Amino acid sequence: MNSKELKMQKYFDATTSAVRKQDGFIYRLISGTLFINIFVYAIFGYSLSTSQLHYNRLAEIATQNMAKALDTNLCDIFDKIDIGLSAVGFESEKQIARNGINKESLNAYIAKQIHQLPGLYGIRVTDIQGNLLYGTDIPDGKPINVSDRDYFRQLRENSHQKHAVSKLIQGRISGKWNLTIAKRINNPDGSFAGIVLGMFDVNYFDKLFSQIDIGKNGAMGIRDPDFKLVALQPKGEEPGSQIGSDVISKKTRDMIRANPITATYKTVFARDKKERMVTFRKATNYSFYVFSTIAPSDYLSAWRKELIIALILAICFTLTTVTSAYMMLKSNVTTLLHAEAQRYGEEMRQQNEELIAAMLRIKRLEGIISICSHCKKIRTEQQNWEQLEKYITEHSDAMFSHGVCPECAKAHYGISV
C-alpha cells in the first residue's frame, strides 16, 4: 500500500469514527430528550389525576351538604305543619267532647292556623266517613270524600299512628299537585272521629330551592316513595322534568335499593341524558327522597383551567427541550466540523510542506548542470567543483553506494564480475 493509499485509508477511518460519534451523540440526545419529556408529562398526568380526584371529592361533599340542608329544611317545614295540624286536631277533639264541632268556630281557628304554616294552601277536617266538612275552600253541595286516600285509611286503621303523609297527589278541589299531611282525630273514648289534613303546595319548594346555590348546571329535586317527581329546580322542558314524572335512571333505582338511607354516585340522568354527581337522602321521619346534583361542567371548571395551564406548560417545556436539543446537536455538529476542518487543514499543511519541499528539490536539480567531461565533477553556483555524488546528495534525497561495474572491473582490475 503506497503513501497515497495509506492517507486515504487514514482519512476514511477518521471519517467513519466521526460519523459513529455523531450517531451515538444523536441517539443519546434523542433518548434523553424523550425521557425527560415523558417524565415531565408523567408528573403532569399524576398531578392532574390527583387534582381531578380532589375536585370529585369536593363535589361529593357539596352534594351531600346540599342534600342534608334540603332534608333539614323539608323536615322543619313538615314538622311545623304537623304541629299546626295537631293544634287543629286538638281543637276539633275539644269541640267534639263538648257538644260537637261548631263549624264557624272551627273554621275561624283553621283560618288563623293556616297563616302561620308555610306552603299550605288549605286545611280541612273530615268526619268518620271521610267527607270534607270543615276548613278552607270547601265547595257547597255534595261533600268531597277522601276515604279512598291512603293517608285516610292508615289513620283510621292505626290508632297509634301519629301522622300520615301522602304520596304526590292532585287535589280533588283545587286540582293542584300536593303532598297531604294528615292527623287522626279521636272521640273522647279514643275511637276514630275523622282526620285533619293540610294540603302542601309542591310549588313552594321552588322558593326553598332558591335559597340554595346549586351551580349553573346543578339540580335539586324531591321524589315520593314511588319515585314520582315532587319538585325540581331548575325545571326543564322535557317530559321527565315535569311534576309527577316517574322517569328515573336505573342506576338510581338500584342505588336506593342497595342504600335505602343515602348514597353518593355518578349517573346519567334519564330525563336529559347528562351525567351528574348525585347524592340522594331519605328525609328524616318522612317517606320522601331528596336529591342534590352537580354537573361536571361546574365542579370541574377549575380543574379544566388547571388542565389548560398544564398543557400550555407541557407544550412550552417540550418546545424548550426540543429547541435545546437541536441547538446542542447543531453545536456538536459545528464542533465536529471544526475539528475535522482543523484535522484536514493540518493534513493539507503537511501535504503542502511536503509538496513545497519536493518542488524545492526538483527546482534545485533542474536547469543546465555543468559537469567535467573527464572527472565528472559538477560546478556549483558558487563556481566550485564538487564530486557528482556529493552534489546530488546535497541537492536531493538520493544517497549513493559504490560498486564496480563489469566493464571497469575488467579494465582496471582484470577480473570479470
C-alpha positions as semicolon CSV with decimal commas, in nm:
position;residue;x (nm);y (nm);z (nm)
1;M;0,000;0,000;0,000
2;N;0,159;0,328;-0,113
3;S;0,162;0,656;0,076
4;K;-0,145;0,793;-0,100
5;E;-0,348;0,484;-0,022
6;L;-0,240;0,497;0,343
7;K;-0,351;0,856;0,366
8;M;-0,687;0,773;0,207
9;Q;-0,738;0,482;0,449
10;K;-0,648;0,702;0,743
11;Y;-0,890;0,969;0,625
12;F;-1,165;0,708;0,576
13;D;-1,110;0,564;0,925
14;A;-1,117;0,910;1,082
15;T;-1,437;0,999;0,894
16;T;-1,604;0,671;0,995
17;S;-1,510;0,730;1,360
18;A;-1,653;1,084;1,347
19;V;-1,979;0,959;1,194
20;R;-2,012;0,693;1,464
21;K;-1,951;0,950;1,735
22;Q;-2,211;1,178;1,577
23;D;-2,468;0,894;1,551
24;G;-2,406;0,800;1,914
25;F;-2,450;1,157;2,026
26;I;-2,776;1,193;1,828
27;Y;-2,910;0,870;1,981
28;R;-2,823;0,980;2,335
29;L;-2,964;1,326;2,274
30;I;-3,297;1,196;2,137
31;S;-3,326;0,934;2,412
32;G;-3,252;1,189;2,683
33;T;-3,499;1,441;2,541
34;L;-3,774;1,176;2,516
35;F;-3,706;1,050;2,868
36;I;-3,719;1,399;3,019
37;N;-4,041;1,482;2,835
38;I;-4,207;1,152;2,928
39;F;-4,104;1,202;3,291
40;V;-4,242;1,557;3,299
41;Y;-4,565;1,451;3,127
42;A;-4,600;1,168;3,380
43;I;-4,567;1,420;3,663
44;F;-4,825;1,646;3,497
45;G;-5,058;1,349;3,444
46;Y;-5,027;1,232;3,803
47;S;-5,081;1,584;3,935
48;L;-5,389;1,638;3,716
49;S;-5,531;1,297;3,808
50;T;-5,487;1,371;4,178
51;S;-5,641;1,714;4,131
52;Q;-5,940;1,566;3,947
53;L;-5,999;1,317;4,229
54;H;-5,984;1,609;4,472
55;Y;-6,248;1,804;4,279
56;N;-6,464;1,492;4,254
57;R;-6,441;1,452;4,629
58;L;-6,533;1,818;4,680
59;A;-6,834;1,765;4,451
60;E;-6,941;1,464;4,658
61;I;-6,918;1,668;4,976
62;A;-7,106;1,957;4,816
63;T;-7,397;1,737;4,705
64;Q;-7,405;1,566;5,045
65;N;-7,420;1,900;5,223
66;M;-7,693;2,028;4,989
67;A;-7,897;1,711;5,033
68;K;-7,863;1,735;5,411
69;A;-7,963;2,102;5,408
70;L;-8,266;2,022;5,192
71;D;-8,361;1,733;5,418
72;T;-8,335;1,957;5,725
73;N;-8,546;2,234;5,568
74;L;-8,806;1,988;5,441
75;C;-8,839;1,821;5,780
76;D;-8,856;2,158;5,959
77;I;-9,142;2,267;5,733
78;F;-9,333;1,941;5,771
79;D;-9,271;1,932;6,147
80;K;-9,412;2,283;6,177
81;I;-9,712;2,182;5,968
82;D;-9,756;1,874;6,185
83;I;-9,764;2,093;6,494
84;G;-10,023;2,324;6,335
85;L;-10,242;2,031;6,230
86;S;-10,210;1,884;6,579
87;A;-10,345;2,210;6,715
88;V;-10,643;2,193;6,477
89;G;-10,697;1,827;6,569
90;F;-10,684;1,913;6,940
91;E;-10,938;2,192;6,891
92;S;-11,164;1,953;6,696
93;E;-11,142;1,693;6,973
94;K;-11,228;1,957;7,236
95;Q;-11,538;2,064;7,045
96;I;-11,642;1,702;6,988
97;A;-11,606;1,635;7,361
98;R;-11,823;1,937;7,447
99;N;-12,128;1,947;7,226
100;G;-11,994;1,857;6,880
101;I;-11,799;2,062;6,631
102;N;-11,904;2,422;6,578
103;K;-11,840;2,486;6,210
104;E;-11,792;2,863;6,233
105;S;-11,568;2,837;6,537
106;L;-11,352;2,560;6,389
107;N;-11,326;2,734;6,052
108;A;-11,210;3,054;6,222
109;Y;-10,949;2,858;6,417
110;I;-10,830;2,688;6,098
111;A;-10,803;3,024;5,917
112;K;-10,582;3,152;6,198
113;Q;-10,352;2,848;6,182
114;I;-10,307;2,837;5,806
115;H;-10,148;3,183;5,801
116;Q;-9,872;3,051;6,026
117;L;-9,794;2,741;5,820
118;P;-9,576;2,798;5,507
119;G;-9,665;2,614;5,191
120;L;-10,017;2,507;5,288
121;Y;-10,298;2,621;5,062
122;G;-10,570;2,453;5,266
123;I;-10,655;2,285;5,598
124;R;-10,963;2,066;5,618
125;V;-11,135;1,834;5,862
126;T;-11,334;1,522;5,774
127;D;-11,594;1,319;5,955
128;I;-11,568;0,949;6,022
129;Q;-11,676;0,866;5,666
130;G;-11,405;1,084;5,512
131;N;-11,630;1,371;5,399
132;L;-11,464;1,712;5,394
133;L;-11,687;1,921;5,623
134;Y;-11,474;2,194;5,776
135;G;-11,188;2,416;5,669
136;T;-11,084;2,633;5,376
137;D;-11,225;2,638;5,023
138;I;-11,481;2,359;5,068
139;P;-11,741;2,389;4,791
140;D;-12,110;2,391;4,870
141;G;-12,323;2,095;4,775
142;K;-12,230;1,733;4,800
143;P;-11,924;1,689;5,026
144;I;-11,593;1,577;4,876
145;N;-11,494;1,236;5,011
146;V;-11,134;1,126;5,073
147;S;-11,196;0,789;5,234
148;D;-11,018;0,620;4,941
149;R;-10,692;0,804;5,007
150;D;-10,409;0,604;5,160
151;Y;-10,349;0,854;5,438
152;F;-10,714;0,834;5,549
153;R;-10,712;0,453;5,562
154;Q;-10,382;0,445;5,751
155;L;-10,503;0,679;6,025
156;R;-10,844;0,516;6,050
157;E;-10,696;0,169;6,090
158;N;-10,400;0,255;6,316
159;S;-10,494;0,435;6,634
160;H;-10,132;0,475;6,740
161;Q;-10,007;0,631;6,416
162;K;-9,923;0,997;6,481
163;H;-9,948;1,125;6,128
164;A;-9,959;1,020;5,765
165;V;-9,813;1,186;5,457
166;S;-9,948;1,112;5,115
167;K;-9,758;1,039;4,800
168;L;-9,774;1,302;4,528
169;I;-10,143;1,354;4,451
170;Q;-10,369;1,608;4,282
171;G;-10,625;1,784;4,500
172;R;-10,986;1,699;4,426
173;I;-11,095;2,056;4,485
174;S;-10,802;2,266;4,359
175;G;-10,656;2,021;4,108
176;K;-10,306;2,120;4,231
177;W;-10,021;1,880;4,280
178;N;-9,975;1,849;4,653
179;L;-9,850;1,647;4,943
180;T;-10,115;1,592;5,206
181;I;-10,014;1,575;5,572
182;A;-10,290;1,426;5,790
183;K;-10,353;1,381;6,165
184;R;-10,605;1,149;6,331
185;I;-10,896;1,290;6,531
186;N;-11,039;1,079;6,811
187;N;-11,363;1,073;7,000
188;P;-11,341;1,103;7,380
189;D;-11,337;0,723;7,403
190;G;-11,041;0,701;7,164
191;S;-11,236;0,579;6,866
192;F;-11,184;0,724;6,521
193;A;-11,366;1,052;6,457
194;G;-11,204;1,166;6,131
195;I;-10,885;1,339;6,023
196;V;-10,744;1,686;5,986
197;L;-10,540;1,731;5,670
198;G;-10,320;2,002;5,527
199;M;-10,252;2,034;5,153
200;F;-9,894;2,134;5,087
201;D;-9,839;2,305;4,751
202;V;-9,530;2,148;4,593
203;N;-9,459;2,476;4,410
204;Y;-9,346;2,608;4,748
205;F;-9,028;2,406;4,701
206;D;-8,922;2,648;4,427
207;K;-8,888;2,914;4,696
208;L;-8,697;2,672;4,918
209;F;-8,460;2,570;4,639
210;S;-8,386;2,931;4,551
211;Q;-8,209;2,970;4,886
212;I;-7,951;2,702;4,800
213;D;-7,671;2,751;4,548
214;I;-7,686;2,451;4,317
215;G;-7,449;2,579;4,049
216;K;-7,520;2,675;3,691
217;N;-7,593;2,321;3,573
218;G;-7,681;2,154;3,903
219;A;-8,027;2,044;4,012
220;M;-8,221;1,964;4,328
221;G;-8,530;1,752;4,349
222;I;-8,772;1,562;4,569
223;R;-8,940;1,232;4,487
224;D;-9,210;1,041;4,667
225;P;-9,182;0,669;4,762
226;D;-9,295;0,572;4,410
227;F;-9,017;0,793;4,267
228;K;-9,266;1,040;4,123
229;L;-9,113;1,383;4,086
230;V;-9,249;1,615;4,356
231;A;-9,023;1,913;4,290
232;L;-8,731;2,004;4,066
233;Q;-8,510;2,306;4,030
234;P;-8,440;2,407;3,761
235;K;-8,733;2,269;3,566
236;G;-8,672;2,154;3,212
237;E;-8,890;2,128;2,907
238;E;-8,854;1,752;2,869
239;P;-9,138;1,528;2,999
240;G;-8,910;1,372;3,260
241;S;-8,871;1,712;3,428
242;Q;-9,242;1,764;3,486
243;I;-9,408;1,720;3,824
244;G;-9,550;1,371;3,857
245;S;-9,297;1,210;3,620
246;D;-9,152;0,879;3,734
247;V;-8,868;0,883;3,477
248;I;-8,555;0,794;3,673
249;S;-8,229;0,620;3,583
250;K;-8,190;0,251;3,654
251;K;-7,873;0,322;3,849
252;T;-8,063;0,549;4,088
253;R;-8,329;0,284;4,147
254;D;-8,056;0,025;4,211
255;M;-7,867;0,261;4,445
256;I;-8,182;0,328;4,652
257;R;-8,249;-0,044;4,683
258;A;-7,889;-0,107;4,792
259;N;-7,863;0,206;5,013
260;P;-8,211;0,297;5,148
261;I;-8,088;0,594;5,355
262;T;-7,831;0,782;5,146
263;A;-7,571;0,736;4,874
264;T;-7,346;0,945;4,650
265;Y;-7,266;0,838;4,296
266;K;-7,241;0,945;3,933
267;T;-7,517;0,873;3,685
268;V;-7,653;0,985;3,351
269;F;-7,994;1,138;3,408
270;A;-8,275;0,959;3,226
271;R;-8,460;1,286;3,167
272;D;-8,185;1,475;2,978
273;K;-7,905;1,217;2,920
274;K;-7,646;1,428;3,106
275;E;-7,400;1,299;3,364
276;R;-7,410;1,443;3,715
277;M;-7,275;1,378;4,061
278;V;-7,576;1,279;4,272
279;T;-7,650;1,244;4,642
280;F;-7,990;1,118;4,750
281;R;-8,111;1,115;5,105
282;K;-8,425;0,974;5,262
283;A;-8,599;1,251;5,454
284;T;-8,587;1,207;5,830
285;N;-8,929;1,089;5,964
286;Y;-9,088;1,124;5,618
287;S;-9,105;0,887;5,323
288;F;-8,951;1,118;5,063
289;Y;-8,619;1,123;4,887
290;V;-8,431;1,446;4,837
291;F;-8,176;1,468;4,557
292;S;-7,894;1,715;4,504
293;T;-7,684;1,705;4,190
294;I;-7,393;1,893;4,045
295;A;-7,267;1,875;3,688
296;P;-6,903;1,810;3,589
297;S;-6,912;2,131;3,387
298;D;-6,949;2,313;3,721
299;Y;-6,733;2,124;3,966
300;L;-6,454;2,052;3,715
301;S;-6,437;2,403;3,571
302;A;-6,140;2,495;3,792
303;W;-5,975;2,162;3,709
304;R;-6,015;2,230;3,339
305;K;-5,832;2,559;3,385
306;E;-5,553;2,367;3,556
307;L;-5,554;2,122;3,264
308;I;-5,520;2,403;3,009
309;I;-5,238;2,565;3,208
310;A;-5,064;2,227;3,244
311;L;-5,094;2,160;2,869
312;I;-4,953;2,504;2,787
313;L;-4,663;2,448;3,028
314;A;-4,604;2,098;2,888
315;I;-4,603;2,226;2,531
316;C;-4,366;2,508;2,627
317;F;-4,141;2,260;2,806
318;T;-4,141;2,029;2,504
319;L;-4,062;2,313;2,268
320;T;-3,783;2,427;2,500
321;T;-3,627;2,081;2,526
322;V;-3,657;2,017;2,152
323;T;-3,505;2,356;2,076
324;S;-3,226;2,295;2,327
325;A;-3,162;1,951;2,181
326;Y;-3,149;2,099;1,832
327;M;-2,904;2,367;1,946
328;M;-2,690;2,105;2,119
329;L;-2,696;1,891;1,805
330;K;-2,609;2,190;1,592
331;S;-2,329;2,286;1,832
332;N;-2,197;1,931;1,829
333;V;-2,205;1,917;1,451
334;T;-2,025;2,252;1,438
335;T;-1,763;2,125;1,682
336;L;-1,710;1,807;1,483
337;L;-1,691;2,001;1,158
338;H;-1,446;2,241;1,316
339;A;-1,234;1,953;1,444
340;E;-1,249;1,784;1,105
341;A;-1,160;2,112;0,938
342;Q;-0,861;2,155;1,170
343;R;-0,750;1,797;1,112
344;Y;-0,798;1,831;0,739
345;G;-0,616;2,166;0,745
346;E;-0,326;2,010;0,933
347;E;-0,306;1,729;0,682
348;M;-0,321;1,978;0,398
349;R;-0,048;2,184;0,562
350;Q;0,173;1,878;0,592
351;Q;0,100;1,781;0,236
352;N;0,174;2,134;0,121
353;E;0,503;2,134;0,310
354;E;0,595;1,801;0,153
355;L;0,493;1,932;-0,188
356;I;0,690;2,252;-0,141
357;A;0,993;2,054;-0,027
358;A;0,958;1,826;-0,328
359;M;0,924;2,123;-0,556
360;L;1,231;2,281;-0,398
361;R;1,424;1,965;-0,455
362;I;1,306;1,948;-0,808
363;K;1,396;2,312;-0,853
364;R;1,747;2,257;-0,712
365;L;1,815;1,986;-0,970
366;E;1,657;2,149;-1,268
367;G;1,824;2,355;-1,541
368;I;2,173;2,307;-1,702
369;I;2,430;2,146;-1,472
370;S;2,797;2,189;-1,568
371;I;2,990;1,864;-1,538
372;C;3,351;1,788;-1,617
373;S;3,377;1,570;-1,924
374;H;3,677;1,385;-1,777
375;C;3,643;1,357;-1,395
376;K;3,269;1,413;-1,389
377;K;3,283;1,679;-1,119
378;I;2,999;1,929;-1,113
379;R;3,040;2,303;-1,100
380;T;2,825;2,464;-0,832
381;E;2,657;2,804;-0,837
382;Q;2,949;2,930;-0,632
383;Q;3,183;2,815;-0,914
384;N;3,326;2,532;-0,704
385;W;3,379;2,184;-0,840
386;E;3,231;1,903;-0,639
387;Q;3,212;1,531;-0,676
388;L;2,893;1,414;-0,851
389;E;2,789;1,207;-0,551
390;K;2,822;1,493;-0,307
391;Y;2,634;1,738;-0,527
392;I;2,337;1,511;-0,583
393;T;2,328;1,409;-0,216
394;E;2,322;1,772;-0,105
395;H;2,063;1,875;-0,359
396;S;1,823;1,580;-0,334
397;D;1,714;1,298;-0,107
398;A;1,914;1,049;-0,308
399;M;2,208;0,863;-0,148
400;F;2,490;0,679;-0,312
401;S;2,659;0,344;-0,253
402;H;2,967;0,248;-0,454
403;G;3,042;-0,062;-0,652
404;V;3,225;-0,162;-0,972
405;C;3,052;-0,226;-1,296
406;P;3,165;-0,525;-1,508
407;E;3,342;-0,311;-1,767
408;C;3,550;-0,121;-1,507
409;A;3,627;-0,437;-1,313
410;K;3,774;-0,595;-1,627
411;A;3,950;-0,277;-1,743
412;H;4,102;-0,174;-1,414
413;Y;4,126;-0,493;-1,217
414;G;4,149;-0,755;-1,480
415;I;3,864;-0,952;-1,342
416;S;3,524;-1,037;-1,468
417;V;3,223;-0,966;-1,249
